[in-house]
């Protein structure tokens, strides 16, 4: 019999077992619906601090596919203060009802619960995956079979050591603790998940990508530690490739890196017709690919990053509340401290790639003043409704995951191969070969020399 396993806070489980006795509802279904508020938000999260949001949208049609009278369970959970309803569904704006776990409960004491309800168990396969998971995984298997073939019984985690580390770590929030435990749960049960969102970032999101860095040292494949080969300054690097194509009016290069899947002919011609400072753009590209330099340290000489009284580098972030964002009536500011000036600069660059060209801070102004033609390209793309981050993520995914990784897998079929966004991952015995092949294949496609580096997941 198939046994679907979920994680649920011990305190909630105990209350559910008491309260549900006076109803005709099944404890397994109630537990499963509560577990969704912990498991769903982690599917595509990268930032561990935001790994589990308080508010979680639940699609009524998906809930109904699990149990026809799902609304009885939701009402029961809300009425007993197990969960809270944050927002009703909006049919006119295509939004689901939103829920969160009640503030009365801690979510750190997660325990594993086996679903034994026969009807509910039939919704899952032998690995505990439902039809929605399987659909995503089939698509991933069709698009990138070379990057999912090694999600098998040889991929393991040292559960005891990982759990010991979690007990010793200091966390900023209960959400982080829950996220770490969820990752361990998935690995320990070898219940692999992977998916691709072709219409957004086009990256492969998987059980590997979701593992917090602190737990990576406990992951093994065929009893060997894993090593990642990262593209250094990946987003600025692919922006440099885009710039080279624009300077040379090279549509074939745009095709090779997959940019033509995002950019229309009209947009491409518009980019080629921009009046740009060639020296400015070449300076930017050379600062990124300089084999002896560090792009972020180079920017650190141009852009001022503040230090507090303790000498910590920090940045001030501003966020308008959703309701008053357009009016600009309320703005919350938060201070974020970084371990080094380089990390602060890296954070700024990523923020600029994601932000509107109108985003106005002193740091942003300094960057635009240093590279006015780069800013002109970003402005043009924004006017054409092509967000730069969306374009660069797709270029990265098509180049690295669809082309480079596929070629390497075909040349070396016995090499275990995974991906974590801007890096490819293999076992320690294949790491040198992977680095060599990655650099050669990327250089062939982009015609721009790439810099890579090892990230050893084994800390010892």
C-alpha positions in Angstrom: 0.0 0.0 0.0 1.2 3.5 -0.9 2.1 5.6 2.1 2.2 9.3 1.6 4.2 11.1 4.2 3.8 14.7 5.2 5.3 17.1 7.8 3.1 18.8 10.4 3.8 20.6 13.7 3.4 18.2 16.6 1.3 20.7 18.6 -1.2 21.0 15.7 -1.4 17.3 15.2 -2.3 16.8 18.9 -5.1 19.4 18.7 -6.4 18.0 15.5 -6.7 14.5 17.0 -8.7 15.9 19.8 -11.0 18.3 17.9 -11.8 16.0 15.0 -13.3 13.3 17.1 -16.6 15.2 17.3 -16.9 15.4 13.5 -17.3 13.0 10.6 -14.1 14.3 9.0 -11.0 12.2 8.5 -7.8 13.1 10.4 -5.6 12.2 7.5 -7.3 14.7 5.2 -7.1 17.5 7.8 -3.5 16.8 8.4 -2.7 16.9 4.7 -4.4 20.2 4.1 -2.5 21.8 7.0 0.8 20.4 5.7 0.2 22.2 2.4 0.7 25.5 4.2 4.2 24.5 5.0 5.2 22.6 1.8 3.7 24.7 -1.0 5.6 28.0 -0.5 9.0 26.3 -0.6 8.6 24.9 -4.1 10.4 27.8 -6.0 12.0 29.8 -3.1 15.6 30.7 -3.3 16.0 33.0 -0.4 15.9 30.9 2.7 14.7 33.9 4.8 11.6 34.0 2.5 11.3 30.2 2.2 8.0 29.9 3.9 5.7 32.8 3.8 2.9 33.3 6.3 0.3 33.7 3.6 -0.4 30.8 1.2 -2.9 30.7 -1.7 -4.8 27.5 -2.0 -6.6 26.7 -5.2 -10.1 25.4 -4.5 -10.0 23.2 -7.6 -6.8 21.5 -6.5 -8.2 21.0 -3.0 -11.3 19.5 -4.5 -9.2 17.0 -6.4 -8.0 15.6 -3.1 -11.4 15.5 -1.4 -14.8 16.6 -2.8 -15.9 18.2 0.5 -12.7 20.1 1.0 -14.6 23.2 2.2 -15.8 21.2 5.2 -12.2 20.6 6.2 -11.1 24.2 5.6 -14.1 25.5 7.6 -13.2 23.1 10.4 -9.6 24.2 10.5 -10.5 27.9 10.5 -13.2 27.5 13.1 -10.8 25.7 15.4 -8.1 28.3 15.0 -5.7 25.8 13.4 -5.4 28.0 10.3 -6.5 31.6 9.5 -8.2 32.8 6.3 -6.3 35.9 5.2 -8.2 36.7 2.0 -11.2 35.4 0.1 -10.9 34.3 -3.5 -11.4 36.9 -6.2 -13.0 35.4 -9.2 -12.8 38.7 -11.1 -9.0 39.0 -10.5 -8.3 35.3 -10.7 -7.0 35.0 -7.2 -7.3 32.1 -4.8 -8.3 32.2 -1.2 -5.3 32.8 1.1 -4.6 31.1 4.4 -1.9 30.8 7.0 -1.1 28.7 10.0 -2.6 30.3 13.2 -0.2 32.4 15.2 -1.1 30.3 18.2 1.2 27.5 17.0 4.9 27.0 16.6 6.0 25.4 13.3 9.4 24.2 14.5 8.4 20.9 16.0 7.6 19.2 12.7 6.9 15.5 12.8 6.4 13.0 10.0 2.9 11.8 9.5 1.9 8.8 7.3 -1.4 9.2 5.3 -3.3 5.9 5.6 -6.7 7.0 4.4 -7.4 4.8 1.3 -9.1 7.3 -0.8 -6.5 10.0 -0.2 -3.6 7.6 -0.7 -4.8 6.8 -4.2 -4.1 10.4 -5.2 -0.3 9.7 -4.9 2.1 7.3 -6.6 4.7 5.1 -4.8 6.9 8.1 -4.3 4.2 10.2 -2.7 3.7 12.4 -5.8 0.4 13.6 -7.0 -0.8 14.2 -10.6 0.3 17.8 -10.4 3.8 16.9 -9.3 4.0 14.2 -12.0 2.9 16.6 -14.7 5.6 19.0 -13.9 8.2 16.2 -13.7 7.2 14.8 -17.0 7.7 18.2 -18.6 11.1 18.5 -17.0 12.0 15.0 -18.2 11.0 15.9 -21.7 12.9 19.2 -21.8 16.0 18.3 -19.7 16.3 14.6 -19.3 20.1 14.9 -18.9 19.6 16.9 -15.7 16.9 14.8 -14.0 18.2 11.3 -14.8 20.3 11.1 -11.6 17.4 11.7 -9.2 17.5 8.1 -8.1 18.3 5.8 -5.1 22.0 6.8 -5.2 21.2 10.4 -4.2 21.1 10.4 -0.4 21.5 12.6 2.6 23.2 11.8 5.9 20.1 12.4 7.9 21.5 12.1 11.4 24.4 14.5 10.8 22.1 17.0 9.0 19.6 16.8 11.9 22.3 17.3 14.4 23.5 20.5 12.6 20.0 21.9 12.6 19.7 21.4 16.3 22.9 23.3 16.8 22.2 26.1 14.4 20.8 29.5 15.3 17.9 30.6 13.1 16.4 33.9 12.4 12.9 32.6 12.3 10.7 29.5 12.8 10.1 29.5 9.0 13.8 28.8 8.4 13.8 25.8 10.7 10.7 24.4 9.0 12.3 24.9 5.6 15.5 23.0 6.6 13.4 20.1 8.0 11.3 19.9 4.9 14.4 19.6 2.7 15.7 16.8 4.9 12.3 15.1 4.9 12.3 15.1 1.1 15.8 13.7 0.8 15.4 11.1 3.4 12.3 9.7 1.7 13.9 10.2 -1.7 10.7 11.8 -2.8 12.3 13.9 -5.6 10.6 16.8 -7.2 11.6 18.9 -10.2 9.9 21.4 -12.4 10.5 24.1 -15.0 8.5 27.3 -15.6 9.2 28.0 -19.3 7.3 31.2 -19.3 9.2 32.8 -16.4 12.8 32.1 -15.4 13.0 28.8 -17.4 15.3 27.4 -14.7 15.1 23.8 -13.4 13.8 23.9 -9.8 14.5 20.7 -8.0 15.1 18.9 -4.7 18.8 19.9 -5.2 18.2 23.6 -5.8 16.1 23.9 -2.7 18.7 22.5 -0.3 20.1 25.2 2.0 23.8 25.7 1.6 24.4 24.6 5.2 23.0 21.1 4.5 24.8 20.5 1.2 27.8 18.9 2.9 25.6 16.0 3.9 24.4 15.1 0.4 26.0 12.3 -1.5 25.7 10.6 -4.9 27.1 7.0 -5.1 28.6 7.7 -1.6 30.6 10.6 -3.0 30.4 14.3 -2.1 29.1 16.8 -4.6 31.0 19.7 -6.2 29.4 22.6 -8.0 31.1 24.5 -10.9 29.7 28.0 -10.8 29.7 30.7 -13.5 31.3 33.7 -11.8 29.2 36.8 -12.0 26.7 34.9 -14.1 24.1 37.6 -14.7 26.7 40.3 -15.6 28.4 37.7 -17.8 25.3 37.0 -19.9 24.6 40.7 -20.0 28.1 41.1 -21.5 27.3 38.5 -24.1 24.1 40.4 -25.0 26.1 43.6 -25.2 28.6 42.0 -27.6 25.8 40.8 -29.8 24.4 44.4 -29.9 27.7 46.0 -30.6 28.4 43.6 -33.5 24.7 43.5 -34.6 25.1 39.8 -34.4 21.6 38.2 -34.6 23.2 34.7 -35.0 24.8 35.1 -31.5 21.5 36.1 -30.1 20.0 33.0 -31.6 22.7 30.8 -30.1 22.2 32.0 -26.6 18.4 31.8 -26.9 17.7 35.5 -26.8 15.6 35.3 -30.0 13.0 33.3 -28.0 12.4 36.4 -25.9 13.2 39.3 -28.2 11.1 40.0 -31.3 12.7 41.0 -34.6 11.5 44.6 -33.9 13.1 44.7 -30.5 16.4 43.3 -31.9 16.5 45.9 -34.7 15.7 48.6 -32.1 18.7 47.4 -29.9 21.0 47.4 -33.0 19.9 51.0 -33.8 20.5 52.4 -30.4 23.1 55.2 -30.2 25.6 53.7 -27.7 29.0 54.6 -26.5 31.1 51.7 -27.7 34.0 52.4 -25.2 31.5 52.5 -22.3 30.1 49.1 -23.2 33.5 47.5 -23.9 34.7 48.8 -20.5 31.8 47.1 -18.8 32.4 43.8 -20.6 36.1 43.8 -19.9 35.5 44.5 -16.2 33.2 41.4 -16.1 35.5 38.9 -18.0 38.9 40.2 -16.8 40.6 37.0 -15.7 42.7 38.8 -13.1 39.9 41.0 -11.7 36.7 40.8 -9.7 33.7 42.7 -11.2 32.1 43.4 -7.8 35.4 44.7 -6.3 35.8 46.8 -9.4 32.3 48.3 -8.9 33.2 48.8 -5.2 35.7 51.5 -6.3 32.9 53.3 -8.2 29.9 52.9 -6.0 29.8 54.1 -2.4 28.4 51.6 0.2 27.7 52.9 3.6 29.2 51.6 6.8 27.6 51.8 10.3 29.4 52.7 13.5 30.5 49.1 13.9 32.1 49.1 10.5 29.5 46.9 8.9 28.6 47.5 5.3 24.8 48.0 4.9 22.1 49.0 2.5 18.7 50.5 3.2 15.8 48.9 1.5 12.4 50.7 0.9 9.2 48.9 0.4 5.8 50.5 -0.1 2.7 48.7 1.3 0.7 47.0 -1.5 -2.5 49.1 -0.8 -0.7 52.4 -0.9 2.1 51.7 -3.3 0.7 53.7 -6.1 0.0 56.7 -3.9 3.4 56.4 -2.2 1.8 57.2 1.2 3.6 54.6 3.2 7.2 53.4 2.9 8.9 50.9 5.2 12.7 51.0 5.4 14.8 48.2 6.5 18.6 48.0 7.1 20.4 45.0 5.7 24.0 44.2 6.8 26.5 42.4 4.6 29.6 40.5 5.5 31.7 42.5 3.0 31.5 45.4 0.6 31.7 42.9 -2.2 28.5 41.2 -1.0 26.7 44.5 -0.7 27.8 45.4 -4.3 26.6 42.0 -5.6 23.3 42.5 -3.9 23.0 46.0 -5.5 23.7 44.6 -9.0 21.1 41.9 -8.7 18.6 44.6 -7.4 19.4 46.8 -10.5 18.8 43.9 -12.8 15.4 43.2 -11.3 14.3 46.8 -10.7 12.7 49.3 -13.0 15.1 51.7 -14.8 13.4 54.5 -12.9 14.5 52.9 -9.6 16.1 55.8 -7.9 18.8 55.5 -5.2 22.2 57.1 -4.8 23.8 53.7 -5.5 21.7 53.1 -8.6 22.6 56.6 -9.9 26.3 56.0 -9.4 26.0 52.7 -11.4 24.2 54.5 -14.3 26.7 57.3 -14.3 29.5 54.8 -14.6 27.8 52.8 -17.4 25.3 55.1 -19.2 25.1 52.9 -22.3 24.3 49.8 -20.3 21.5 51.8 -18.7 20.3 52.9 -22.1 20.0 49.2 -23.1 18.1 48.4 -19.9 15.7 51.4 -20.5 15.0 50.3 -24.1 14.2 46.8 -23.0 11.9 48.1 -20.3 10.0 50.2 -22.8 9.5 47.2 -24.9 8.2 45.2 -21.9 11.2 42.9 -21.7 12.4 42.8 -18.1 16.2 42.5 -18.1 16.2 39.8 -15.4 13.7 37.7 -17.4 15.9 37.9 -20.5 19.1 37.1 -18.7 17.6 34.2 -16.7 16.4 32.7 -20.0 19.7 33.2 -21.7 21.4 31.5 -18.8 19.0 28.6 -18.7 19.1 28.0 -22.5 22.9 28.3 -22.7 23.9 26.4 -19.6 21.0 23.9 -19.1 19.7 23.2 -22.5 22.9 23.3 -24.5 26.1 23.0 -22.4 24.7 20.4 -19.9 23.2 18.4 -22.7 26.4 18.3 -24.7 28.4 17.3 -21.6 25.9 14.6 -20.7 26.1 13.1 -24.2 29.9 13.2 -24.2 30.2 11.7 -20.7 27.0 9.6 -20.1 28.4 8.2 -16.8 29.0 11.6 -15.2 26.3 12.3 -12.6 24.9 15.7 -13.4 22.6 18.1 -11.6 22.1 21.9 -11.8 21.7 24.7 -9.3 20.7 27.7 -11.5 24.0 29.2 -12.7 26.1 26.1 -11.9 26.3 22.5 -12.8 26.9 19.9 -10.1 28.7 16.5 -10.1 30.6 14.2 -7.8 34.1 15.0 -6.7 35.7 12.5 -9.0 34.2 14.2 -12.1 34.6 17.9 -11.0 37.7 18.7 -13.0 36.3 17.3 -16.2 33.1 19.1 -15.6 34.9 22.5 -15.2 37.0 21.9 -18.3 34.0 20.9 -20.4 31.8 23.8 -19.1 34.3 26.4 -20.0 34.9 25.0 -23.5 31.2 24.7 -24.3 30.2 28.0 -22.9 33.0 29.8 -24.8 31.9 28.1 -28.1 28.3 29.3 -27.7 28.9 32.8 -26.4 32.3 33.6 -28.0 33.1 35.4 -24.8 35.6 33.9 -22.3 33.8 32.7 -19.2 35.2 32.4 -15.6 34.1 29.5 -13.4 35.0 28.3 -10.0 34.5 25.3 -7.7 32.1 25.2 -4.8 33.0 22.2 -2.7 30.0 21.0 -0.8 32.1 18.9 1.5 33.5 21.4 4.1 36.0 18.9 5.7 
